[in-house]
Amino acid sequence: MQHPDGVWTWKQDRTSRSSALWLPYLQSVEKLKDKGRWRLAYNGGGFDADLAEVDTVMLYGASGSLPVEFLDDLNTHRTPLLVHRRNIDSPYLFLPFRSRDSRDMLSAQIRVRDNEIRRCYIARTLVRNRFQNALPQIPIPETAWRSLATLRSIKAIRIWEAHQARRFWSAYFSNLNLPEQTRREGGPLPSALDACSFFLFGVMLRWVLLHRMSPTHGFLHEPTEYPSLVYDLIEPYRNLMERAVCASAQQGMAKGVDLRDTSCSRALTESALALLKTMLDETVHAQPTRQWVRRKNLLHGAVLALRAYLIGDMPRLVIPQELPPAGGRPVKVSYRLPGQRRIQRGVKVAPSVVQKKSPLP
């Protein structure tokens, strides 16, 4: 069974437990007579689950109460439980005692983070993906891409990123007839961008926690006082919020709205968030897995890709991106995106962003 919006992931070792279970808007939990089996009802349906076969449980937007016996059963089967709501930046995480863990994600994450070569490789990959998606706004020359590939320190990578970001935001705001506006300056546009960023943050945070990574130990963003890994993994998909805010702003301008007027801030933010949610629900073609999925599943795929790289399932970090179907030899990856869709009549397919490929592998 796979819920259309659900999250099911499969381990390489088929002899162990096989699924990570997402329950949207849980309503009730009822114990069945069979040992270890529970009836879980959520908004839109329900089914019976054997906790011995579930690797992780996430409750999203849950209401009501959880039986203590259910928590005890989760602990017996060493199944973590995550309780998350969209506007809460610190979800509840119940971790059972684990005597051993063959896939110790936290240790793998810290080991790679302490390795300067591998850490810089991840940082370069994230930055390259971020600005490949921004190319329609700023055509980055080939020499700049080659320069990025030679950088071997986080400081140098961040300097390169900051330089390209200044060029991007200058072009972005000029396109909206606000050449004097800056990203850090207050105003309706930065407020809408911040709100969309926080929305993507909540989506990405749940996947980071679901796969047992530390959200505060990033690779590109260095401090550990905030969820730096979450902001790392948002980088390749920042173009989504930027496109949503830009489109909403252009709609407002067509109606005579002055984007310098702070009174339009709330309306612009609400419009941008509504458009972003619509975009995330659209069906796109994902490379390198060559799947048709909802755009929101790309964000989960970024965590799956990083997880596979950290534990050694993949020698390179290959982050999923939306690209039109193409022939040629497929890139070898060890993960698959959840929620694969069949393209048929009635399924809305979003036009993919045409991206200029980097000459670098």
C-alpha positions as CSV (number, residue, x, y, z in Angstrom):
1,M,0.0,0.0,0.0
2,Q,1.3,3.5,-0.9
3,H,-0.6,6.6,-0.1
4,P,-0.5,9.0,-3.1
5,D,1.1,11.7,-0.9
6,G,2.7,9.3,1.5
7,V,6.4,8.5,2.2
8,W,7.6,5.0,1.8
9,T,11.3,4.4,1.5
10,W,13.1,1.0,1.0
11,K,16.4,-0.1,2.5
12,Q,19.0,-1.9,0.5
13,D,18.8,-4.8,3.0
14,R,15.5,-6.4,2.2
15,T,15.8,-8.7,5.3
16,S,15.2,-5.8,7.7
17,R,12.2,-3.6,8.2
18,S,11.3,-1.8,5.0
19,S,9.2,1.3,5.3
20,A,9.0,4.8,6.7
21,L,5.4,5.7,7.2
22,W,3.8,9.2,7.0
23,L,0.3,9.8,8.4
24,P,-1.2,13.1,7.4
25,Y,-3.6,14.6,10.0
26,L,-3.9,11.5,12.3
27,Q,-7.3,11.2,14.0
28,S,-7.1,8.0,16.1
29,V,-4.9,5.1,17.1
30,E,-6.6,1.8,18.1
31,K,-4.9,-1.4,19.2
32,L,-6.0,-4.6,17.5
33,K,-6.0,-8.1,19.0
34,D,-3.1,-9.2,16.9
35,K,0.2,-8.5,18.8
36,G,2.0,-5.4,17.5
37,R,-0.8,-4.4,15.1
38,W,-2.6,-1.0,15.3
39,R,-5.5,0.6,13.4
40,L,-4.4,4.1,12.3
41,A,-7.1,6.5,11.0
42,Y,-6.1,9.8,9.4
43,N,-7.8,12.5,7.4
44,G,-8.8,10.7,4.2
45,G,-8.5,7.1,5.2
46,G,-6.9,4.5,7.5
47,F,-5.3,1.1,7.6
48,D,-3.8,-1.5,9.9
49,A,0.0,-1.4,10.5
50,D,2.4,-3.9,12.1
51,L,5.0,-1.9,13.9
52,A,7.5,-4.7,13.5
53,E,7.5,-3.9,9.8
54,V,7.7,-0.1,10.1
55,D,11.1,1.6,10.2
56,T,9.9,5.1,11.1
57,V,6.5,6.8,11.8
58,M,5.8,10.5,11.2
59,L,2.6,12.2,12.2
60,Y,2.0,15.4,10.3
61,G,-0.7,17.8,11.6
62,A,-1.9,15.3,14.2
63,S,-4.7,16.0,16.6
64,G,-6.1,14.1,19.5
65,S,-4.1,11.8,21.8
66,L,-1.7,8.9,21.6
67,P,-2.1,5.9,23.8
68,V,0.9,5.3,26.1
69,E,0.7,1.6,25.0
70,F,1.3,2.7,21.4
71,L,4.5,4.6,22.5
72,D,5.6,1.5,24.4
73,D,5.1,-0.6,21.3
74,L,7.1,1.8,19.3
75,N,9.9,1.5,21.8
76,T,9.7,-2.3,21.8
77,H,10.2,-2.4,18.0
78,R,12.8,0.5,18.2
79,T,10.7,2.7,15.8
80,P,11.2,6.4,16.0
81,L,8.2,8.7,16.1
82,L,8.2,12.2,14.6
83,V,5.3,14.7,15.3
84,H,5.3,17.7,13.1
85,R,3.2,20.7,12.1
86,R,3.9,23.1,9.2
87,N,4.5,26.2,11.3
88,I,6.5,24.6,14.1
89,D,10.3,24.7,13.6
90,S,11.0,22.3,16.4
91,P,9.0,19.0,15.9
92,Y,8.7,16.4,18.6
93,L,11.0,13.5,18.1
94,F,10.7,10.3,20.1
95,L,13.8,8.1,19.8
96,P,13.7,4.6,21.3
97,F,16.8,3.1,22.8
98,R,19.0,1.4,20.2
99,S,21.6,-1.1,21.2
100,R,23.2,-1.0,17.7
101,D,22.5,0.7,14.4
102,S,24.1,-0.6,11.2
103,R,23.1,2.6,9.4
104,D,24.2,5.2,12.0
105,M,23.3,8.3,10.1
106,L,24.5,10.8,12.7
107,S,28.0,9.3,12.9
108,A,28.2,9.2,9.1
109,Q,27.1,12.8,8.8
110,I,29.6,14.0,11.4
111,R,32.5,12.0,9.8
112,V,31.8,13.5,6.4
113,R,31.4,17.0,7.8
114,D,34.8,16.7,9.5
115,N,36.4,15.6,6.2
116,E,37.3,18.9,4.5
117,I,37.5,17.4,1.1
118,R,34.1,15.7,1.2
119,R,32.5,18.6,2.9
120,C,33.6,21.1,0.2
121,Y,32.4,18.6,-2.4
122,I,28.9,18.7,-0.9
123,A,29.0,22.5,-0.6
124,R,30.1,22.9,-4.2
125,T,27.4,20.6,-5.4
126,L,24.7,22.4,-3.5
127,V,25.9,25.9,-4.7
128,R,26.1,24.6,-8.3
129,N,22.6,23.3,-8.2
130,R,21.3,26.5,-6.7
131,F,22.7,28.7,-9.4
132,Q,22.0,26.3,-12.3
133,N,18.3,26.9,-11.5
134,A,18.9,30.7,-11.4
135,L,20.5,30.8,-14.8
136,P,17.5,32.4,-16.6
137,Q,18.1,35.4,-14.4
138,I,21.9,35.5,-14.5
139,P,23.9,33.7,-17.2
140,I,27.0,32.5,-15.4
141,P,30.0,32.2,-17.7
142,E,31.8,28.9,-18.1
143,T,34.9,30.3,-16.4
144,A,33.0,31.0,-13.2
145,W,31.7,27.4,-13.1
146,R,35.3,26.1,-13.6
147,S,36.4,28.4,-10.8
148,L,33.8,27.0,-8.5
149,A,35.1,23.5,-9.2
150,T,38.6,24.4,-8.1
151,L,37.6,25.8,-4.7
152,R,38.7,23.7,-1.7
153,S,37.6,25.6,1.3
154,I,34.1,26.5,2.6
155,K,35.1,30.1,3.0
156,A,36.1,30.4,-0.7
157,I,32.9,28.6,-1.8
158,R,30.8,31.0,0.3
159,I,32.6,34.0,-1.2
160,W,31.8,32.6,-4.7
161,E,28.2,32.1,-3.7
162,A,27.9,35.6,-2.3
163,H,29.2,37.2,-5.5
164,Q,26.7,35.3,-7.7
165,A,23.9,36.0,-5.2
166,R,24.5,39.8,-5.5
167,R,24.3,39.6,-9.2
168,F,21.2,37.4,-9.0
169,W,19.3,39.7,-6.6
170,S,20.2,42.8,-8.6
171,A,18.7,41.2,-11.7
172,Y,15.7,39.8,-9.8
173,F,14.6,43.2,-8.3
174,S,15.5,45.1,-11.4
175,N,13.1,42.8,-13.3
176,L,10.4,44.0,-11.0
177,N,11.3,47.6,-11.5
178,L,12.8,47.9,-8.0
179,P,16.5,48.3,-8.8
180,E,17.1,50.0,-5.4
181,Q,15.7,47.0,-3.4
182,T,18.1,44.5,-1.7
183,R,17.4,41.1,-0.3
184,R,18.3,42.0,3.3
185,E,16.3,45.2,3.2
186,G,12.8,45.2,4.6
187,G,9.7,45.5,2.3
188,P,6.9,43.4,0.8
189,L,9.1,41.4,-1.5
190,P,11.8,40.3,1.1
191,S,8.9,39.6,3.5
192,A,7.2,37.3,1.0
193,L,10.5,35.6,0.2
194,D,11.2,35.0,3.9
195,A,7.7,33.5,4.3
196,C,8.2,31.1,1.4
197,S,11.7,30.2,2.7
198,F,10.2,29.3,6.1
199,F,7.5,27.2,4.4
200,L,10.2,25.2,2.4
201,F,12.2,25.0,5.7
202,G,9.3,23.2,7.4
203,V,8.9,20.7,4.5
204,M,12.7,20.0,4.4
205,L,13.0,19.7,8.2
206,R,10.6,16.8,8.4
207,W,12.6,14.8,5.9
208,V,15.9,15.5,7.6
209,L,14.5,14.3,10.9
210,L,12.7,11.4,9.4
211,H,16.0,10.0,8.1
212,R,17.7,10.6,11.4
213,M,20.2,13.3,10.5
214,S,21.2,16.2,12.7
215,P,19.5,19.4,11.3
216,T,22.1,21.6,12.9
217,H,25.2,20.1,11.3
218,G,25.3,21.5,7.8
219,F,28.1,21.4,5.1
220,L,27.7,24.8,3.4
221,H,26.3,26.8,6.3
222,E,28.7,26.4,9.2
223,P,27.1,27.4,12.5
224,T,25.4,24.8,14.6
225,E,23.2,27.2,16.5
226,Y,20.4,26.9,13.9
227,P,19.2,24.1,11.5
228,S,22.0,24.7,9.0
229,L,21.6,21.4,7.2
230,V,18.0,22.2,6.4
231,Y,19.1,25.5,4.7
232,D,21.8,23.6,2.9
233,L,19.3,21.3,1.3
234,I,16.9,24.1,0.4
235,E,19.5,25.7,-1.8
236,P,18.8,23.7,-5.0
237,Y,15.1,24.6,-4.7
238,R,15.2,28.3,-3.8
239,N,14.2,29.1,-7.4
240,L,10.7,27.8,-6.5
241,M,10.0,30.4,-3.9
242,E,11.7,33.1,-6.1
243,R,9.5,32.2,-9.0
244,A,6.4,32.2,-6.8
245,V,7.1,35.6,-5.4
246,C,8.0,37.1,-8.8
247,A,4.8,35.8,-10.4
248,S,2.7,37.1,-7.5
249,A,4.4,40.5,-7.6
250,Q,3.9,40.8,-11.4
251,Q,0.2,39.9,-10.9
252,G,0.0,42.7,-8.3
253,M,1.8,45.2,-10.5
254,A,-0.7,44.4,-13.3
255,K,-3.5,45.5,-10.9
256,G,-1.7,48.7,-10.0
257,V,-0.2,47.6,-6.7
258,D,2.9,49.6,-5.6
259,L,5.5,47.0,-4.4
260,R,7.2,49.8,-2.3
261,D,4.0,50.2,-0.3
262,T,4.3,48.1,2.9
263,S,0.5,47.8,3.1
264,C,0.5,45.2,0.3
265,S,3.0,43.0,2.2
266,R,0.4,40.6,3.6
267,A,-1.5,40.2,0.4
268,L,1.7,39.6,-1.5
269,T,2.9,37.0,1.0
270,E,-0.4,35.1,1.0
271,S,-0.5,35.1,-2.8
272,A,3.1,33.9,-3.1
273,L,2.5,31.1,-0.5
274,A,-0.6,29.9,-2.3
275,L,1.2,29.8,-5.6
276,L,4.2,28.0,-4.1
277,K,1.9,25.3,-2.7
278,T,0.3,24.9,-6.1
279,M,3.7,24.6,-7.7
280,L,4.8,22.0,-5.2
281,D,1.8,19.9,-6.1
282,E,2.4,20.0,-9.8
283,T,3.8,16.9,-11.6
284,V,7.3,17.2,-13.0
285,H,9.9,14.9,-14.6
286,A,12.8,14.3,-12.2
287,Q,16.3,13.5,-13.2
288,P,18.4,11.4,-12.6
289,T,15.8,8.9,-11.4
290,R,13.6,9.5,-14.6
291,Q,10.4,9.5,-12.6
292,W,7.2,11.6,-12.9
293,V,6.5,12.9,-9.4
294,R,4.9,15.9,-7.7
295,R,7.4,18.7,-7.4
296,K,7.4,18.5,-3.5
297,N,8.9,15.0,-3.7
298,L,12.1,16.6,-5.1
299,L,12.7,18.1,-1.6
300,H,12.5,14.6,0.0
301,G,14.7,13.3,-2.8
302,A,17.5,15.7,-1.8
303,V,17.6,14.2,1.7
304,L,17.5,10.7,0.2
305,A,20.4,11.6,-2.1
306,L,22.5,13.0,0.8
307,R,21.7,10.0,2.9
308,A,22.8,7.6,0.2
309,Y,26.1,9.6,-0.2
310,L,26.8,9.7,3.5
311,I,26.5,6.0,4.1
312,G,28.4,5.1,0.9
313,D,25.6,3.8,-1.2
314,M,26.6,6.4,-3.9
315,P,30.1,7.6,-4.7
316,R,28.8,11.0,-5.8
317,L,26.0,13.3,-4.5
318,V,23.4,13.4,-7.2
319,I,20.5,15.7,-6.2
320,P,17.2,15.3,-8.1
321,Q,16.2,18.1,-10.4
322,E,13.2,18.7,-12.6
323,L,14.3,18.4,-16.3
324,P,12.5,17.3,-19.4
325,P,12.8,13.6,-20.3
326,A,16.0,12.9,-22.2
327,G,17.7,9.8,-23.7
328,G,21.2,8.6,-23.2
329,R,22.8,6.4,-20.5
330,P,21.1,7.0,-17.1
331,V,23.1,8.2,-14.1
332,K,23.5,5.5,-11.5
333,V,21.8,6.4,-8.2
334,S,20.8,4.2,-5.3
335,Y,17.6,6.0,-4.4
336,R,14.1,6.4,-5.8
337,L,11.7,9.2,-5.2
338,P,8.5,8.4,-3.4
339,G,5.1,9.1,-4.9
340,Q,5.9,8.1,-8.5
341,R,3.0,9.0,-10.9
342,R,1.8,7.6,-14.2
343,I,1.4,10.2,-16.8
344,Q,-2.1,9.8,-18.2
345,R,-5.1,11.9,-19.2
346,G,-6.2,14.3,-16.4
347,V,-2.7,14.5,-14.7
348,K,-1.5,18.1,-14.9
349,V,2.2,18.2,-15.9
350,A,4.1,21.4,-15.1
351,P,6.5,22.9,-17.7
352,S,10.0,22.2,-16.5
353,V,12.5,25.0,-16.0
354,V,15.0,24.8,-18.9
355,Q,18.3,24.6,-17.2
356,K,21.7,25.1,-18.7
357,K,23.9,22.2,-17.7
358,S,27.2,22.8,-16.0
359,P,30.2,21.5,-17.9
360,L,31.3,19.9,-14.7
361,P,30.3,16.4,-13.6
